[in-house]
Amino acid sequence: MKIILKIFLCIFIFNTGCDKDRINDSFNDDSSVANINGKWKVVSYEDYKKSSITVKSDVDSWNGMDVIISFADDSIWGFCTTNSISGKYTLIGRYIHIISYGGTKIEQPEWGNMFSSVINDVDSFEINKHQLRLYYDDSAKSITLSRQ
């Protein structure tokens, strides 16, 4: 009986591990990648408290419009669905601070609104050769981008 109880307890602990780790299963941070320079496309939004992932097909994106952002040294520019955007940022290790962010004010679908509403709250990131993950809300949520 004690063995069965121990097995059950081990399985329970294993299955109730950190939700962030479960969502992160396919994402590995590569410490050798020191900056976020490059062109990136938003592919998903993660909520670790709710264990949920939102992709473009889950919300209104007006026929698949994308959020495509370029980072270079300290500048951001690109398109947030219907709007041109630009801004400035700083990096210290794996921490990021968005100094300024703005752009045109054309109405945009929910997919664009999701990005615009959280980009100023981003505070850290993880990166590898193919993906960039921007964390916000005390790392309880993130935006995952793929390299273009």
Sequence and secondary structure as in RCSB ss.txt:
>XXXX:A:sequence
MKIILKIFLCIFIFNTGCDKDRINDSFNDDSSVANINGKWKVVSYEDYKKSSITVKSDVDSWNGMDVIISFADDS
IWGFCTTNSISGKYTLIGRYIHIISYGGTKIEQPEWGNMFSSVINDVDSFEINKHQLRLYYDDSAKSITLSRQ
>XXXX:A:secstr
 HHHHHHHHHHHHHHTS HHHHHGGG    TT     EEEEEEEEEETTTTEEEEGGGS  TTT  EEEEEETTE
EEEEETTEEEEEEEEEETTEEEEEEEEE      HHHHHHHHHGGG  EEEE SSEEEEEETTTTEEEEEEE 
